[in-house]
Amino acid sequence: MRRGGRARRAGAVRRWALAWDLKGRERPGLRCLRSLRPVPLPGKMVCGGGFACSRNALCALNVVYVLVGLLLIGVAAWGKSFGIVSSIHIIGGVIVVGFFLLLIAIVGLIGAINHHQVMLFFYMVILGLVFLFQLGLSCSCLALNKSRKESLFHAAWDILSNKTRNEIEVNLNCCGLLNNTNNPDAIGTFQMDYNLCTAMCKDNTTKGHMPSCPMCGEKMLKHSDEALKILGGVGLFFSFTEILGVLLAMRYRNQKDPRANPSAFL
């Protein structure tokens, strides 16, 4: 009896939910069931089927490129402003690469927001070229050794006038470039620079002892080493992300905007 009663009640519930009444009107239970709609997943609400995901990712990546470009320009300018570190022309090349990266990141950001086909095309091409130059300059910054930097400093120091040398020594509070004992000409140049030096550190020199002031070359070597390590490390790391930017822009460019007119060509 109990099993039969349960079966009858279940059948009645199914007939009430799925059947129509005699007047051809849909039952309230079926109307409630049909009114239910599937709830979209959180990923689909944000990404919109892939188009919004590509656009948001490309915009975020270009914001990172803007910050990286500003960082490269700032660190390179800080490095060049110290003495004759500007004689290392690789640092000047990093400034150029940082400027182009900043410029192309702004173009890519505008193209990603507007889904502009032409801007995205030039963005891919120029970003690929920036990747090649940035990779080469970053490897050069990390590979520049101490002896090469010393030779660059000597070549730049020799063409400076005594007045300019004195100004550098006063600003850096040092005397002379490098006391290279292996080169007699360099020793004579260092002694002459030390005798003409008017830096504050020379006032504390003990008579009969030479030198007590730090050498300008040592300070500039330390400063240039810090700048080149930062520029090389940051540039090398973020250069590989630019490949991702090119691929992401290519994928986003071939996607169709769901908000656009379906009859439009692009």
C-alpha positions as CSV (number, residue, x, y, z in Angstrom):
1,M,0.0,0.0,0.0
2,R,2.8,2.4,0.9
3,R,4.7,1.7,-2.4
4,G,1.6,2.2,-4.4
5,G,0.7,5.5,-2.7
6,R,4.2,6.9,-3.3
7,A,4.1,6.0,-6.9
8,R,0.7,7.6,-7.4
9,R,1.9,10.8,-5.6
10,A,5.0,11.0,-7.8
11,G,3.0,10.5,-11.0
12,A,0.6,13.3,-9.9
13,V,3.5,15.7,-9.4
14,R,4.9,14.9,-12.8
15,R,1.6,15.3,-14.5
16,W,1.0,18.6,-12.7
17,A,4.4,20.0,-13.7
18,L,4.5,18.8,-17.3
19,A,0.8,18.6,-18.4
20,W,-1.5,21.3,-19.8
21,D,-4.8,22.1,-18.4
22,L,-8.1,21.4,-20.3
23,K,-8.3,25.0,-21.5
24,G,-4.9,24.9,-23.2
25,R,-3.1,27.0,-20.7
26,E,0.3,26.1,-19.4
27,R,0.6,24.9,-15.8
28,P,2.2,27.4,-13.4
29,G,4.9,24.8,-12.5
30,L,6.0,24.5,-16.1
31,R,6.1,28.3,-16.5
32,C,8.4,28.5,-13.5
33,L,10.7,25.9,-14.9
34,R,10.9,27.5,-18.3
35,S,11.6,30.9,-16.8
36,L,14.8,29.6,-15.4
37,R,17.9,30.6,-17.3
38,P,21.4,29.1,-17.0
39,V,23.7,31.3,-14.9
40,P,26.9,32.2,-16.9
41,L,30.2,31.3,-15.3
42,P,32.3,34.0,-13.9
43,G,35.0,33.6,-16.5
44,K,32.4,34.0,-19.3
45,M,31.0,37.1,-17.7
46,V,34.5,38.7,-17.6
47,C,35.9,37.4,-20.9
48,G,32.8,37.5,-23.1
49,G,33.8,34.4,-25.0
50,G,37.5,35.3,-25.5
51,F,37.3,38.7,-27.1
52,A,37.2,40.7,-23.9
53,C,39.9,38.5,-22.4
54,S,42.3,39.3,-25.2
55,R,41.5,43.0,-25.1
56,N,42.0,43.2,-21.3
57,A,45.2,41.1,-21.4
58,L,46.6,43.3,-24.2
59,C,45.7,46.5,-22.4
60,A,47.3,45.2,-19.2
61,L,50.4,44.2,-21.1
62,N,50.8,47.6,-22.7
63,V,50.5,49.3,-19.3
64,V,53.4,47.2,-18.2
65,Y,55.3,48.2,-21.3
66,V,54.7,51.8,-20.5
67,L,56.2,51.3,-17.0
68,V,59.1,49.4,-18.3
69,G,59.9,52.1,-20.9
70,L,59.8,54.8,-18.2
71,L,62.1,52.7,-16.0
72,L,64.6,52.1,-18.8
73,I,64.7,55.8,-19.7
74,G,65.0,56.9,-16.0
75,V,67.8,54.4,-15.1
76,A,69.7,55.2,-18.3
77,A,69.5,58.9,-17.7
78,W,70.6,58.4,-14.1
79,G,73.6,56.4,-15.4
80,K,74.7,58.9,-18.0
81,S,74.5,61.9,-15.6
82,F,77.4,60.6,-13.5
83,G,80.8,61.9,-14.7
84,I,81.9,60.5,-18.0
85,V,79.7,57.4,-17.8
86,S,78.0,58.9,-20.9
87,S,81.0,57.7,-22.9
88,I,79.4,54.2,-22.7
89,H,77.2,54.5,-25.7
90,I,75.2,51.4,-24.9
91,I,73.3,53.4,-22.2
92,G,72.3,55.9,-24.9
93,G,70.9,53.1,-27.0
94,V,68.9,51.9,-24.0
95,I,67.3,55.3,-23.8
96,V,66.3,55.1,-27.5
97,V,64.8,51.6,-27.0
98,G,62.9,52.7,-23.9
99,F,61.4,55.7,-25.8
100,F,60.2,53.5,-28.7
101,L,58.8,51.0,-26.2
102,L,56.9,53.7,-24.5
103,L,55.6,55.1,-27.8
104,I,54.5,51.7,-29.2
105,A,52.9,50.7,-25.9
106,I,50.7,53.8,-26.1
107,V,49.8,53.0,-29.7
108,G,49.0,49.4,-28.7
109,L,46.9,50.5,-25.8
110,I,44.8,52.8,-28.1
111,G,44.5,50.0,-30.7
112,A,43.4,47.5,-28.2
113,I,40.7,49.7,-26.7
114,N,39.3,50.6,-30.1
115,H,40.1,47.3,-31.9
116,H,41.8,49.2,-34.6
117,Q,43.2,46.9,-37.3
118,V,45.8,49.2,-38.7
119,M,47.2,50.3,-35.4
120,L,47.4,46.7,-34.2
121,F,49.2,45.7,-37.4
122,F,51.9,48.4,-36.9
123,Y,52.0,47.6,-33.2
124,M,53.0,44.0,-34.0
125,V,55.7,44.9,-36.5
126,I,57.3,47.7,-34.4
127,L,57.1,45.7,-31.2
128,G,58.9,42.8,-32.9
129,L,61.7,45.1,-34.0
130,V,61.9,46.6,-30.5
131,F,62.3,43.1,-29.1
132,L,65.3,42.4,-31.3
133,F,67.1,45.7,-30.4
134,Q,66.2,45.4,-26.7
135,L,67.5,41.8,-26.5
136,G,70.8,42.8,-28.2
137,L,71.3,45.9,-26.0
138,S,70.5,44.0,-22.8
139,C,73.0,41.2,-23.6
140,S,75.6,43.9,-24.4
141,C,75.0,45.6,-21.0
142,L,75.5,42.4,-19.1
143,A,78.5,41.3,-21.2
144,L,80.5,44.6,-20.9
145,N,83.5,43.8,-18.6
146,K,85.6,46.0,-16.4
147,S,88.6,46.3,-18.8
148,R,86.4,47.5,-21.6
149,K,84.8,50.1,-19.4
150,E,88.2,51.3,-18.3
151,S,89.4,51.7,-21.9
152,L,86.2,53.7,-22.7
153,F,86.8,56.0,-19.7
154,H,90.4,56.5,-20.6
155,A,89.5,57.4,-24.2
156,A,86.9,59.9,-23.0
157,W,89.1,61.3,-20.2
158,D,92.0,62.0,-22.6
159,I,89.9,64.3,-24.8
160,L,88.6,66.4,-21.8
161,S,90.2,69.7,-21.0
162,N,91.7,70.4,-17.6
163,K,88.8,72.6,-16.7
164,T,86.3,69.9,-17.4
165,R,88.3,67.3,-15.5
166,N,88.5,69.7,-12.5
167,E,84.7,70.2,-12.6
168,I,84.1,66.4,-12.6
169,E,86.6,66.0,-9.7
170,V,84.9,68.6,-7.6
171,N,81.4,67.2,-8.3
172,L,82.4,63.7,-7.5
173,N,84.8,64.6,-4.7
174,C,87.7,62.6,-6.2
175,C,91.0,63.1,-7.9
176,G,92.4,61.6,-11.1
177,L,90.9,58.9,-13.2
178,L,92.7,55.6,-12.6
179,N,96.2,55.0,-11.3
180,N,97.2,52.2,-13.7
181,T,100.6,51.0,-12.7
182,N,101.1,49.0,-15.8
183,N,101.0,52.0,-18.1
184,P,103.7,54.7,-17.5
185,D,101.7,57.3,-19.5
186,A,98.6,56.7,-17.3
187,I,100.7,57.2,-14.1
188,G,102.0,60.5,-15.4
189,T,98.5,61.7,-16.3
190,F,97.2,60.6,-12.9
191,Q,99.9,62.5,-11.0
192,M,99.3,65.6,-13.1
193,D,95.5,65.4,-12.5
194,Y,96.1,64.9,-8.8
195,N,98.3,67.9,-8.5
196,L,95.7,70.1,-10.3
197,C,92.8,68.6,-8.4
198,T,90.8,71.1,-6.2
199,A,88.3,68.6,-4.7
200,M,87.4,68.9,-1.0
201,C,88.9,65.5,-0.2
202,K,92.3,66.8,-1.1
203,D,92.3,69.2,1.9
204,N,92.4,66.2,4.2
205,T,95.4,64.8,2.5
206,T,98.3,64.0,4.8
207,K,101.5,65.6,3.6
208,G,103.8,63.2,2.0
209,H,101.1,60.6,1.3
210,M,99.5,60.1,-2.1
211,P,96.8,59.6,-2.8
212,S,94.2,59.9,-0.1
213,C,91.3,61.0,-2.4
214,P,89.4,58.3,-4.1
215,M,89.9,57.9,-7.8
216,C,87.1,59.1,-10.1
217,G,87.5,56.1,-12.3
218,E,86.6,53.7,-9.4
219,K,83.5,55.7,-8.6
220,M,82.4,55.8,-12.2
221,L,83.1,52.1,-12.6
222,K,80.9,51.3,-9.6
223,H,78.1,53.5,-10.8
224,S,78.2,52.3,-14.4
225,D,78.3,48.7,-13.2
226,E,75.1,49.2,-11.1
227,A,73.3,51.0,-14.0
228,L,74.3,48.4,-16.6
229,K,73.2,45.5,-14.4
230,I,69.8,47.1,-13.8
231,L,69.3,48.0,-17.5
232,G,70.5,44.6,-18.7
233,G,68.4,42.6,-16.3
234,V,65.2,44.5,-16.7
235,G,65.6,44.8,-20.5
236,L,66.4,41.1,-20.9
237,F,63.5,39.9,-18.7
238,F,60.8,42.0,-20.3
239,S,62.1,41.5,-23.9
240,F,60.7,38.0,-23.8
241,T,57.3,39.3,-22.8
242,E,57.2,41.3,-26.0
243,I,56.9,38.1,-28.0
244,L,53.8,37.4,-25.9
245,G,52.5,40.9,-26.8
246,V,53.0,40.2,-30.6
247,L,51.2,36.9,-30.4
248,L,48.4,38.3,-28.3
249,A,47.9,41.2,-30.6
250,M,47.8,38.9,-33.6
251,R,45.1,36.8,-31.9
252,Y,43.1,39.8,-30.8
253,R,43.3,41.3,-34.3
254,N,41.7,38.2,-35.9
255,Q,38.9,38.1,-33.4
256,K,35.5,39.7,-34.2
257,D,34.1,42.3,-31.9
258,P,30.6,41.0,-30.7
259,R,29.4,44.5,-30.4
260,A,30.3,45.5,-33.9
261,N,27.9,45.5,-36.9
262,P,27.7,42.0,-38.3
263,S,27.6,43.4,-41.9
264,A,30.8,45.4,-41.4
265,F,33.8,44.1,-43.3
266,L,36.4,44.6,-40.5
